[in-house]
Amino acid sequence: MRKYNNDDKMQLEEVICNKCGRLLKVENGIIKEGCFSADTVFGYFSEKDGNRHLFDLCEKCYDHMIQEFSVPICEIEEKELC
């Protein structure tokens, strides 16, 4: 879950892991540790038609989540980080 500064709606103030509730490290609007962010809109043929879901997971909770997958994730090493 993300919270933004009231004065500057674009300035990220804090990020909280939606699973464990831990506050992730944020400095000057930049997340300073591993964070998985999800943002999806459910479309037709879903029981959540038109609903947008946003959440953040710390790296530990993300690792725990993907360990439960029946099919492993596809992992590709990036040469440049954004």
N, C-alpha and C positions, 0 to 999 in steps of 0.2 A: 504494500500500500504506500502510495506516494503522497507527500504533503508539500505544497508549494507556498512560498512567501506571499502573504496577503498583499503587500505593496507591489511586488513584481510577480505576476502570475506565472512567469516563465522560470523563475529562480527556484530550483529544487531545494527544499529545506531538510526533508528527512525521508528515509525509506525504511519501512518496517516489513520484515518477512511475514507473509500472510499465514504461513504454517506454524512457525515457532514463536513469532512475536518479537524476535530480536531486532533491535535497532541497528541498521547497517551504517557504516561510516560514510558520511557525506561531508565534503569540504568545498566551499565556494560553488555549490550547485553540482558537484561531480561526485558520483559514487566511487569510493576508493577501495572497493573489494568486490569479489565475485557476486554477481546478482543475475538471476534469471527473471526476465520480465515477459509476461504474457498479456496479449491484447487481442481478443477475438470477438467477432460479431457472429452470432448464430443466425443462420438464414432459414429458408424454407425447409420443411421436412424435419425440423428439430422441435423439441418441446420447449425450446427457449427462443423461438422466432423473434428477431429484432432486438434481442438483449445483447449488450456488450459486456464482456467480462474482462477485467483488468486485475492482475495480481503480480506480486514480486515474491521470489524465494531467495533466501540466502544460499550460498554454494553448498552447504551441508545438507539442507533440506532438498535442494535440487538433486544432489547425488543420491539421497535416499529414495526420492521419487523414481528416478530412472532405473534403479536397481530392481524395482518391482515390475518393470516392463517385460512382457512376454517376448517381444522382438526388440533386440538391442538397438540403441540409437546409432545413427550414422555419424561418425566422428571424423572431421577433416581438419588438419592443422592449417591455420591461416598464416600467411607470410607477413601481412600488415594488419595491425589492429586499429580500429576506429576510435 
